[in-house]
Structure formats: C-alpha cells, structure tokens
Amino acid sequence: MSLAVLKSRALAGMDAPEVSVEVHLANGLPSFTIVGLPDTEVKEARDRVRAALQNGGFEMPSRRITVNLAPADLPKESGRFDLPIALGILAASSQIPGDQLNRYEFAGELSLSGQLRPIRGALAMSLAMRGASDGKRRGFILPLANADEAALVADAEIYPARSLLQVCAHFAARDPQAALPRHHATLPPACFHYPDFADVKGQHQAKRALEVAAVGGHSVL
C-alpha cells in the first residue's frame, strides 16, 4: 500500500491532543515533505528519519513522500513524531506489516543510528490516551527512558523500545520472544528516614527550645 496512518500525540501544556500521522508515497521526483503546522524540530525529522532507516538496513523509498500531521491547525513541536513517521514510511512501502499499527500510539525521537531518545510529556500522553475520544484502548510504544513515567497511569499498556529496529521486529515477529514486553511501573521503596536533631551540629539552646516547644505544644513563632 502507498498510504499509512498512525496515531501519536502533540503536547499543549498539560494536554496531549491526538495527532494522526499520515504518510503517502506517490510517483514522481524523490522528495520528502512534512505538512500540518510543524515547527523546525519536526521539519528536521526528514534527515533523522532518512539516516535512521538507512542505518537500520531499510530502504528509503525513491518516491515523493508526503507526511501530514493532522489536525493541521494544531502546532506540532519536538522530535516525538520521528518514530511514527519512520514506521509510516516502512508500512506504506510494505517493508513492515501495517495491519497492527492501529492498535498502538507512537512517540519517540530517533538518533541517526536508529536508537530511540526520550521525549517530553510521556505522562500527559499516557493520561490522554486513557480518555481517548474514540473510546479505543491502544498500546503506547515509546522510548525505554520514558517507560516508568508513562506506566504511572493505571491500566496503561506501555511497550518500551530501545530502537527503531526493535519496534519493527515487534510487528514483523513470528517469534513471540521478539515482541515488545508490556512494562509496569517500578516505584522506589518507601523511605521512612526523617531528619533528626542529632544530625545538627551545635545550636544546643535552639534545639532545646524546639524540644520544649514540641513537648508542650507551644508556638515557636
């Protein structure tokens, strides 16, 4: 197929509105255009995606590539759309299966080698997915560094990945071991250590006054 549509999210303060990443391949002179009110960082995705695909052993299609980030009136910023753009190109050129892409949302900045770099707003995106307007529950594929943050949302289906290759293997996998495992939040152990006057050097009169005030319930102001 020459058209692929994936879901991602923009970041607007504490909100994370849904964005459709539409990738179309057409005949004509090779070009790579991103439309839909992208800022400079998003426009630079063309070079990051091209390098990541080539270094990952994929083919960059020699066709006219148009990427539309909809809705067009919503500003798009940062490199969070690198991953869905790259996957859209691969699906539209039939280099990976595209039949399961609609079950997930994607976010992640790509390095030139194809590694996934962390993004801002993973928690906001995970929260927004829980209240999706279409009522569909989707998994969330994002960089490993953002996994704990996104998994703080109850019942969120978080699938972290280290690289573009790992994400592609998840969709092309016939071996279950190649599929991305679901991530659960790991909370730090509770700490019950409180500051102690014994740690304060000197100030004997001040400490004595505070102890007397604490015992008697007196104000110290």
Number of C-alpha atoms within 10 A of each C-alpha: 10 16 19 25 22 22 22 25 26 23 21 14 8 12 14 20 18 20 22 18 23 22 27 19 23 15 10 10 10 12 14 17 12 19 15 17 18 19 14 12 15 20 20 15 23 18 12 21 27 20 18 25 22 14 14 16 9 15 14 17 17 14 16 15 24 18 22 21 28 18 15 14 10 17 15 25 17 20 24 30 27 28 27 28 28 23 27 27 29 23 23 23 22 14 15 18 16 21 10 9 20 13 13 17 24 24 27 30 26 26 18 17 16 24 18 28 20 19 17 14 21 26 19 21 24 24 20 18 25 17 11 13 10 6 9 11 16 19 19 26 24 28 26 18 16 21 24 18 17 26 24 17 20 12 10 21 22 29 24 24 23 17 23 27 18 19 22 19 16 20 17 16 15 10 9 9 10 15 17 19 14 15 16 19 15 11 8 6 6 6 6 6 6 6 8 7 14 8 7 10 7 10 9 11 9 9 14 12 11 17 14 12 13 12 8 9 10 11 8 9 3
